[in-house]
């Protein structure tokens, strides 16, 4: 029998004496997690270490913490939080609540896949308005023949607000707070060129765009950024779902419905296959 | 005390789709009147559709079209012949590990089905494959040479979903013959997309690529011949692997907790930095 081997550069363990299935010591990228990090590292530092493999500079960790706060709760009107509440109000398992939040927070309109796509744009375009102009308005030839994805096409430029007519205040506040800590690279350029970019895109900058620029400046790949964006949006979804679960379905909107092709009540004559 | 903010946009854009989306939920797919009846795409579920085959209803929900017994037979066979209760397979393993950890059956199966939307197998391949077959059909119909279409696709996307296989790149896919036999009995083994799928295999086998057609290409071809669009096909396939999953969950639930695919600390093959201080 070949012993399975799990190759990883993230985690190592030393087994307890006489117990091969219980770890006595755990090391994350070489750091003793329970012997040292537990008391010395902050949560954003540990998060950064897990994804990037290195201890972050204090400003990097603080920037990640600010981003985590900005993304933690998009509020109860957001589709992912709404989905979590819809799961929570009916008493679904906690994991189902978070799965609901993840599914609805994963998309190309306001979700983590939008951040992924925007981060891919940052990788391609960097701080060049000409490159952004080309990427935001691809020719039919550039778009043709691409393998079809399970993800829907973007209906607005990734990183920009689909419906808001203006640069929203929370987005501006987040961009300002992050730019103070990360004054070089993409965020700073975004801060100075925002209006030009918005004109190119024909939409105002959104939180997804700020998050994408920040995550790129923090050294994350689009795949890392997508995953982090999903993780970081869960606290608000969880808290709102728990609250609605306590309130119960009577206090949760159910909405009315209009069905234009409703056949109306049926008589026995119309039963069966048609 | 909270101070009133200066109003920045005194007028609301009434063309905003969010505003027109307010109010009652307008739906042509249906809804329910609890205690009374349910409407399913313009039909009364309990009157018009009460005897429907479940797959027929499922496809009616996706496409708005009903399907013939012959079509349903083939579409059922596509599901049946790819239902493998093997807990080593990555998606099934999710269900098994959830059972091992004593999670709920629904969470286990939902997560395993979501996992089936994978890039190297499952739904990402399926939609890409159906889309390629459709594009190839259009291009050859417009006069392009199929060899050129295949070469262009490989050049642009480096691989063609539905050809080659992650676990057995050049072996014949064991699911093809049984499903093709069922399709033949129902009159679907010689449709234009099935013929196209085999023609592409011939090009890939004879060229330097040495790739056989796998199940994804045949299934996509059959579904396109039946009249599904690539997106409809993708949604039809959602439960494709489901039947193999509950057995994996159940068997893991019957073993001692956490005793399915257990890993010793020593199985970790650590390739990161040496011990260091924070």
Interface residues (C-beta under 8 A of the other chain):
Chain A: X3 X4 X5 X6 X7 X8 X9 X10 X11 X12 X13 X14 X15 X20 X21 X22 X23 X27 X29 X30 X31 X32 X36 X37 X40 X41 X53 X55 X93 X95 X96 X99 X103 X145 X146 X147 X148 X149 X150 X163 X165 X166 X255 X256 X257 X258 X259 X260 X261 X262 X263 X265 X266 X270 X271 X272 X273 X274
Chain B: X8 X9 X13 X16 X17 X18 X23 X24 X25 X26 X27 X28 X30 X31 X36 X37 X39 X41 X42 X43 X44 X46 X47 X48 X49 X50 X51 X52 X103 X104 X106 X107 X110 X111 X114 X117 X123 X124 X127 X128 X130 X131 X132 X135 X152 X153 X156 X157 X161 X230 X234 X262 X263 X264 X265 X266 X267 X268 X269 X270 X271 X272 X273 X274 X275 X276 X277 X278
